[in-house]
Amino acid sequence: MATAAATSASEAEAEPKAGPTAEGEEDEVKAARTRRKVLSRAVAAATYKAMGPGWDQQEEGVSESDGDEEYAMASSAESSPGEYEWEYDEEEEKNQLEIERLEEQLSINVYDYNCHVDLIRLLRLEGELSKVRMARQKMSEIFPLTEELWLEWLHDEISMALDGLDREHVYDLFEKAVKDYICPNIWLEYGQYSVGGIGQKGGLEKVRSVFERALSSVGLHMTKGLAIWEAYREFESAIVEAARPIAGFLSPFDREQTFDSQLEKVHSLFRRQLAIPLFDMEATFAEYEEWSEDPIPESVIQNYNKALQQLEKYKPYEEALLQAEAPRLAEYQAYIDFEMKIGDPARVQLIFERALVENCLVPDLWIRYSQYLDRQLKVKDLVLSVHNRAVRNCPWTVALWSRYLLAMERHGVDHQVISATFEKALSAGFIQATDYVEIWQAYLDYLRRRVDFKQDSSKELEELRSAFTRALEYLKQEVEERFNESGDPSCMIMQNWARIEARLCNNMQKARELWDSIMTKGNAKYANMWLEYYNLERAHGDTQHCRKALHRAVQCTSDYPEHVCEVLLTMERTEGTLEDWDIAVQKTETRLARVNEQRIKVAEKEAALAQQEEEKAEQRKRARAEKKALKKKKKTRGADKRKAEEDDEKEWGDDEEEQPSKRRRVEDSTPSAGEAQDREPEAGLLGKSVPVDVDPPSKQKERAAALKRDVPKVPHDSSKDSITVFVSNLPYSMSEPDVQLRPLFEACGEVAEIRPIFSNRGDFRGYCYVEFKEEKSALQALELDRKNVEGRPMFVSPCVDKSKNPDFKVFRYSTALEKHKLFVSGLPFSCTKEELEEICKAHGTVKDIRLVTNRAGKPKGLAYVEYESESQASQAVLKMDGMTVKENVIKVAISNPPQRKVPEKPEARRAPGGALVPRQIYGARGKGRTQLSLLPRALQHPGAPAAQAENGPAPRPAVTTSAATEAPKMSNADFAKLLLRK
């Protein structure tokens, strides 16, 4: 029954009120029967010892070792004897090589969690029992183990336990297991295993102690606590039932001391359980009514009803957990907020522990939990245990280590232990250089608080000074080499040391040496650094050094020299002599004059650059105008040439024998009405004649005007921008965009109108306006951005009048540093979102994955992976960078996209002739690589500039006159002179 309760409780978290599955049901029943048999025999032995020889133990065939053997069989029932099959061939050799590889990898990086798990699995498969035990021991020293790893370890040790020493070893393992996380199933196994040792000395008290601790740990668990209560009641009820046959033969005194007191224990467990809100309370109450021979007291019924009312308040949060998918951080956060308002410390602690089982790698959750314990409960063992577990789960988070050091100091932990903890923090592998500065500051603050500065010298003071020296060396040698930055550019550690030497040790000489070092590290140009030093000298030094510091500040400061000069003059006005005043005035005036000259030069340079930009813009404007005039003139010359050719054809050709002319656009051909009637039919694709009806110019103009009138105009009311979205990048082939898009957008809300945009020729231009009835529908429609429509990603953006908001730009994604998001490059184009998610979720909780595509929806081999926290993202970078995915080596980094810059203004280039020529930096499609000059090299004359595209390599000279654009007409005599010229 206890096992069945544990099974139902564990399944309730995933699926409420789920019945037993058909698969494995027979094995569960057998295991439950075996445990009941063990429980009955063990309880019988305990009853015999408690009540004396009146009850014959040997008749029942019970020995002290029976419980151990039976429990070992029950606990290992889930692992069939044939689970691990030996293979002495290539498979065994392959496993041995893999084991050696994993051991070598762990010798390099002992913090590789997956490597530990794989090594334990292979060693267990190969039957290396002693090596498995050592591997598990090493892993448990570094990482907290999950419930599954602990249960596997415990079952293996239980199956190998032979005597009392082995039993004590298993007890020690259980004690370690229940400290890592809150695990109801481990507590249940612990209680049932302790029942197997009930025949030993103190066995009965051991069982009750384990169950009572289990109730205090997980008894309030609304979904899994029921199994512990039922197992405990089963144990006590079994003792009652075993003692019932001999109860009638006992004296009244003995009966009261033994049987009646045992009966009261069962009553007490029922009453305690019914006073706690748990799932399936009604069944427990019905069982109590059936079991109890006396009516249930009114006080018990009142407590039960009160617990039922509390259960109704908790049910929404429990049901939200049951319906959500792991890790359910948001649901747990809401549950924690609810419990914090009620303020029951036991329940607050329980919900934190439940949340951390699934979110053990979320530093913020550990910080909130430890902060609650530090400020509310303040129980030393509990507080330090949580802090220790926090840094074991998230060793890369410096805030957890700093809080741990403070908690240890707060609760009076030995100095050697605190120092050892600090050394562990240094080897934890922080992800930023500033993290090392923070942990050093926390430790130095602790050492400073240990010093009695009333003494001139002490062991603690020497330790503090040596720690400061070591900190500076560590940051220089270790941190700067690893991160290529100091992490402490303002030299805060050195500043604190200087303040301590000056204020607490009265050692201004050492403080001045430290400030000299600070200034030589690039801080002499900052006014605030000099004023910090000046204030320290003002408080603990003398006027001479104050004056010296300010004179140096006037010469070196570059950010706020006026402020430093003002401080110097103020000091000399109140304390200096006339000579000091004159020197200060002269020095400040000279310095400020030089600063003003530098500022004027900078301003002139900026003005010159601005004027140069204006001139370039004006030149570009003139060049565009000339280019436009040139194109217009070329077009006019082309029209004249075609007209001349037509005149020649009319002059030399015969109307009756006229050949079919090339098809030309209606706009370019203007034949007369008579020509249209006499023209021969034009040849079709298969040689068949196709009649061509060419209207006169007047009718053509009317038809073009009618065509423009048929294309509907799309007016847009800017007052409806809030309920309208702009949709673009749609396929041009859509015949009826409004009809095809309406079902898609009606899912967001009621659509008032869809207005597609057409060209003058009636072709769909690939974008439209979608107007809704309500604003919330328009906001919801923005989520359809990048949805695939007929093979193209559709762009959905807010409707904003850019003429009124020229700076408005819609960019969906952040361009700032995102520490919780990764940028993955080098992915194979065939990699899907599901495949990438499968790779990434092994290193943390993945919130979102975005594969980067081009405008046509084709993958670019790039992706953004968003994790739940910065710590998970940093760990994923370490594990995934350089990984091979489908024969592609990927690169992984923290997402830090470059700022989206406005394209720079095109610069003017100087032509060979000396004139400034505008050069367009970007073409119509951006910085295209294919926009090359298509003019053959054979036609490029050395003396003449070659024609080029916008991004072509050769510059186009500016055209100043119309004569420069048109070659002079030459007669036949001119051509003859050119040919005869030698």
C-alpha positions, 0 to 999 in steps of 0.5 A, spaced: 500 500 500 505 504 501 508 503 495 502 504 491 501 510 494 508 512 492 507 511 485 500 514 485 503 520 488 509 521 483 504 520 477 500 525 480 505 531 479 505 529 471 497 527 470 492 528 476 488 522 478 491 517 473 490 510 474 496 505 474 498 503 467 497 496 464 505 496 462 509 494 468 502 493 472 504 486 474 511 488 476 508 493 481 503 489 484 509 483 486 513 489 488 508 491 493 506 484 495 514 483 497 514 490 501 508 488 505 511 481 507 517 485 509 513 490 513 509 484 516 515 480 518 519 486 521 513 489 525 512 482 528 519 481 530 519 488 533 512 486 537 515 480 539 521 484 542 516 489 545 511 485 548 516 479 551 516 472 549 508 471 550 508 471 542 513 466 539 517 469 534 520 462 531 513 460 529 513 465 524 520 464 522 523 471 522 530 472 523 534 479 523 536 478 517 530 476 513 528 483 513 534 485 509 534 480 504 527 481 503 528 488 502 534 488 498 529 483 493 524 488 493 528 494 492 531 491 486 525 488 483 525 494 478 532 492 476 531 485 473 537 480 473 538 480 466 538 488 465 546 488 464 548 482 459 556 481 458 559 481 452 566 479 452 568 481 445 568 488 441 563 491 445 567 490 451 573 492 448 569 498 446 567 500 453 573 499 456 576 504 451 570 509 452 572 509 460 579 510 459 577 516 455 572 519 460 577 518 465 582 522 462 577 527 460 575 528 467 582 529 469 582 535 465 576 538 467 573 535 473 566 539 472 564 536 466 557 533 469 555 529 463 562 526 463 561 523 470 554 520 468 557 517 462 563 514 466 558 511 471 553 508 466 559 504 463 562 502 469 556 499 472 555 496 465 561 493 465 560 490 473 566 494 476 563 495 482 568 498 486 570 503 480 563 505 480 562 507 487 569 511 487 566 515 481 559 516 484 563 518 490 567 523 486 561 526 483 557 527 489 563 531 492 562 536 486 555 536 484 548 534 487 545 528 484 538 527 482 533 523 485 534 518 479 542 517 480 541 517 488 536 511 487 540 507 482 546 508 487 542 506 493 539 500 490 546 498 488 549 498 495 542 495 498 543 489 494 551 488 496 549 490 503 551 483 507 552 485 515 551 491 520 557 495 517 554 495 510 547 497 513 550 503 516 554 505 510 547 505 506 544 509 512 550 514 511 548 514 503 541 515 505 543 521 509 547 524 504 541 523 499 536 527 502 540 533 503 541 534 496 534 536 494 527 534 497 525 527 494 519 524 497 521 517 493 528 517 497 525 518 503 520 513 502 525 508 500 529 510 506 523 509 511 522 502 508 529 500 508 530 502 515 524 497 517 528 492 514 533 493 520 527 493 525 530 487 529 537 490 530 538 494 537 534 501 536 531 499 530 524 501 532 526 508 534 530 508 528 524 507 523 520 512 527 525 517 527 526 516 519 519 517 518 518 523 523 524 527 519 520 525 512 514 528 515 517 534 517 521 534 510 515 532 505 509 531 509 506 538 507 507 536 499 500 536 497 501 531 491 507 527 494 506 527 501 501 522 502 505 516 500 509 518 506 503 519 511 500 512 509 507 508 509 508 511 516 501 509 518 502 502 515 508 501 519 504 503 526 498 499 524 502 493 522 504 493 529 497 494 532 495 488 528 501 484 530 500 485 537 492 484 537 492 477 538 496 477 545 492 483 547 487 480 551 492 476 555 496 482 558 494 485 564 491 492 564 497 495 566 501 492 560 495 493 555 495 500 557 503 501 556 503 497 550 497 495 546 493 502 547 499 506 547 500 503 540 493 504 538 494 511 540 500 512 535 495 510 529 490 515 532 495 521 532 497 520 525 490 520 522 489 526 526 495 530 524 494 528 517 487 530 516 489 537 519 494 538 513 491 540 506 493 534 502 490 531 495 485 525 496 483 528 503 476 525 503 479 518 502 483 518 508 477 521 512 473 515 510 479 510 512 479 513 519 472 513 520 472 505 518 478 504 522 476 507 528 472 503 533 470 510 536 466 516 533 471 521 531 472 527 535 469 534 533 475 537 534 478 533 529 472 534 524 473 541 525 481 541 523 479 537 517 474 542 514 479 547 515 484 543 512 479 542 506 478 550 505 485 551 505 486 546 500 481 550 495 486 556 496 492 551 494 488 548 488 489 553 483 497 553 484 497 545 484 493 545 478 497 550 474 503 546 476 500 539 474 498 542 467 505 546 465 511 543 463 517 542 466 521 546 469 515 550 470 519 556 473 513 561 472 508 557 476 513 556 482 514 563 482 507 565 483 506 559 488 512 562 492 509 569 492 502 566 494 506 562 500 510 568 502 504 572 503 501 567 508 507 567 511 508 560 514 515 558 514 514 551 513 510 551 507 515 557 504 521 553 505 517 547 502 515 550 495 522 553 495 525 546 495 520 544 490 521 549 485 529 548 486 528 540 484 526 543 477 530 549 477 536 548 480 540 552 475 537 558 476 541 563 480 536 568 482 531 562 485 537 560 490 538 568 491 531 569 493 531 563 497 537 564 501 535 571 502 529 569 505 532 564 510 537 570 512 532 575 514 526 570 516 528 564 519 536 565 521 537 557 523 544 556 522 544 549 519 538 550 515 541 557 512 548 554 511 546 548 508 542 552 503 548 556 501 552 550 500 547 547 495 546 554 492 554 554 490 554 547 488 548 548 483 551 554 480 558 555 482 559 560 476 554 565 480 559 570 484 553 573 488 551 566 491 559 565 493 559 572 496 552 571 500 555 564 502 561 568 505 557 573 509 552 567 512 558 564 514 561 570 518 554 571 520 553 565 524 560 564 526 563 559 522 571 558 523 576 562 519 579 556 516 572 554 513 571 561 510 578 561 507 577 554 504 570 556 501 573 562 498 579 558 495 573 554 492 570 560 489 576 562 486 576 556 482 569 556 480 570 559 473 566 565 473 564 568 466 566 575 467 573 579 470 568 583 474 566 577 478 573 576 480 573 583 483 567 582 487 569 576 490 575 578 492 572 585 495 567 580 499 573 576 502 577 582 503 571 586 507 571 579 511 578 580 513 578 587 515 572 586 520 576 581 523 582 586 525 582 590 531 585 596 529 587 599 536 593 595 536 599 597 532 600 590 529 596 583 529 596 577 525 589 579 522 592 585 520 598 582 516 593 577 513 589 582 511 595 586 507 598 580 504 591 578 502 590 585 498 597 584 495 595 577 493 589 580 490 592 585 486 597 579 483 591 575 482 587 580 478 594 582 474 596 575 472 590 570 472 584 575 470 587 579 465 591 573 461 584 570 461 579 576 459 584 581 456 581 586 461 583 588 468 576 587 471 577 593 476 579 599 471 578 604 477 582 600 482 577 599 487 581 594 491 587 599 491 583 604 493 580 601 499 586 598 501 589 606 501 583 608 505 584 602 510 591 604 511 590 612 511 584 612 516 585 605 520 592 604 520 594 612 520 599 610 515 599 615 509 606 613 506 603 607 504 596 610 502 600 615 497 604 609 494 598 606 493 595 612 490 601 613 485 600 606 483 592 608 481 594 614 477 599 610 473 594 605 471 591 610 466 586 614 472 590 620 472 586 624 466 579 623 471 578 629 475 574 624 480 580 620 482 584 626 483 579 629 488 578 622 491 586 622 493 585 630 495 579 628 500 583 623 503 589 627 504 585 633 506 582 628 512 588 624 514 594 628 511 597 635 510 596 641 506 603 640 503 600 634 500 594 636 498 597 642 494 601 637 491 595 633 489 591 639 486 597 641 482 598 635 479 591 634 477 590 641 474 596 638 469 593 631 468 586 632 468 582 632 461 575 631 462 573 636 467 579 641 468 575 647 470 572 643 477 579 641 479 582 648 478 576 651 482 578 646 488 585 649 488 583 656 488 578 655 493 584 651 498 589 657 496 583 662 498 582 659 505 589 656 507 595 659 502 599 665 502 599 670 497 605 667 493 601 660 493 595 664 490 599 667 485 602 660 483 595 657 483 592 663 479 598 663 474 597 655 473 590 655 472 589 660 467 595 657 463 592 650 463 585 653 462 587 657 456 591 651 453 584 647 454 580 652 450 585 652 445 584 645 444 577 646 444 577 651 439 581 647 434 576 641 435 570 645 434 574 648 427 575 641 425 568 639 426 566 645 423 570 644 417 568 637 416 561 639 417 562 644 411 565 639 407 559 634 408 555 640 405 559 641 399 559 633 398 552 633 398 551 639 394 556 636 389 551 629 389 545 633 388 548 637 382 551 630 379 544 627 380 541 632 376 546 632 370 545 624 370 538 625 370 538 630 364 543 626 360 538 620 361 533 624 358 537 626 352 539 619 351 532 617 351 530 623 346 536 621 341 533 614 341 526 616 339 529 620 334 533 615 331 527 610 331 523 615 327 528 616 322 529 608 321 521 608 320 522 614 315 527 610 311 523 603 311 517 607 308 521 610 303 525 604 301 520 599 302 513 596 299 507 597 303 504 590 299 511 586 301 512 589 308 515 584 312 512 583 319 516 588 324 518 587 331 513 587 336 514 594 340 511 596 346 504 600 345 507 606 348 513 607 343 509 606 336 505 611 334 502 609 327 497 612 323 490 609 322 491 608 315 498 604 317 494 600 322 489 597 317 494 596 311 499 592 316 500 585 315 498 580 320 504 578 325 507 571 325 505 568 332 509 563 336 508 557 331 508 561 325 501 562 325 498 569 323 496 573 329 492 579 328 494 585 331 490 591 333 493 597 334 489 603 336 490 610 334 494 614 339 488 617 342 484 611 343 491 608 346 491 614 351 484 613 353 485 606 354 491 607 359 487 612 362 481 607 363 486 602 366 489 607 371 481 608 373 480 601 374 486 600 379 483 602 385 486 607 389 487 605 397 486 611 401 489 610 408 486 614 414 492 615 419 487 616 425 486 608 424 493 607 425 492 603 432 488 598 429 491 597 422 497 593 421 502 593 415 503 587 411 509 586 406 514 581 403 507 577 400 508 573 394 506 577 387 503 571 384 497 572 389 491 573 385 486 575 390 490 577 396 484 580 401 481 573 400 487 569 401 489 573 407 483 574 411 482 567 414 489 568 417 488 575 420 481 573 422 484 568 427 487 575 431 480 578 431 474 581 427 477 584 420 474 590 418 478 591 411 484 588 407 486 593 402 492 590 398 496 595 393 496 594 386 501 598 381 498 602 375 498 596 371 494 592 376 499 587 378 499 586 386 505 589 389 506 585 395 504 589 401 497 591 404 493 594 410 489 590 414 484 594 419 481 591 425 475 592 429 479 593 435 486 595 437 488 588 441 486 584 435 492 589 431 497 587 437 495 580 436 496 580 429 503 583 430 505 576 432 504 573 425 510 576 423 515 572 419 509 567 418 510 563 412 505 565 406 506 561 400 514 560 401 515 567 403 516 570 410 510 575 411 512 581 415 507 584 419 509 591 422 505 597 426 502 602 421 506 608 422 506 614 418 513 615 416 513 622 413 510 624 420 515 619 424 522 619 420 526 616 425 521 610 426 524 603 424 521 597 426 526 592 428 524 586 431 530 583 435 534 587 440 541 589 438 544 590 445 548 585 449 543 579 451 547 575 456 541 570 456 541 569 449 546 565 444 548 566 437 550 560 433 553 560 426 556 555 422 550 551 422 548 546 416 542 549 412 539 542 413 538 543 421 531 544 423 529 548 429 527 541 433 534 538 432 537 545 434 533 545 440 535 537 442 542 539 442 541 546 446 536 543 451 542 538 454 545 545 457 539 548 460 532 550 459 531 553 452 525 559 452 526 560 444 530 558 438 530 563 432 533 560 425 535 566 421 533 566 414 533 571 408 527 574 405 525 568 401 525 564 407 531 560 406 536 558 412 543 562 413 546 557 417 545 562 423 541 562 429 539 565 436 538 561 442 534 564 448 536 560 455 532 562 461 538 565 465 545 568 464 548 562 467 545 557 463 547 561 457 554 561 459 555 554 460 552 552 454 557 557 450 563 553 454 559 546 452 557 547 445 562 552 442 566 548 437 561 542 437 560 538 430 553 538 427 552 534 421 559 535 419 559 542 420 563 545 426 559 551 429 561 557 433 557 559 439 557 566 443 553 570 447 549 574 443 552 581 442 549 584 435 552 590 432 549 596 433 544 598 426 547 604 423 544 609 419 548 608 412 554 613 411 553 619 406 556 617 400 563 620 399 566 624 393 571 621 389 576 625 385 576 623 377 583 623 373 581 630 371 581 633 378 573 634 378 570 631 384 565 625 382 560 623 387 560 615 388 554 611 391 556 607 396 550 603 396 546 600 390 539 600 390 539 593 394 544 595 399 551 593 399 551 588 393 556 584 390 554 583 384 553 590 381 558 590 376 560 594 370 557 590 364 561 594 359 566 589 355 573 591 356 574 591 348 569 597 348 573 601 354 577 606 351 583 608 355 582 616 354 575 615 355 571 613 362 568 607 362 561 606 364 559 603 370 554 601 375 553 604 381 557 599 385 562 599 379 570 600 380 571 605 375 568 612 377 564 616 372 566 623 370 561 629 372 558 632 366 558 639 366 555 641 359 551 638 354 556 638 348 561 633 353 555 628 353 554 628 345 560 626 340 561 632 334 558 630 328 563 628 322 562 628 315 565 623 310 571 628 309 573 628 316 572 620 316 577 620 310 582 624 314 582 620 320 583 614 316 589 617 312 592 620 318 599 617 319 
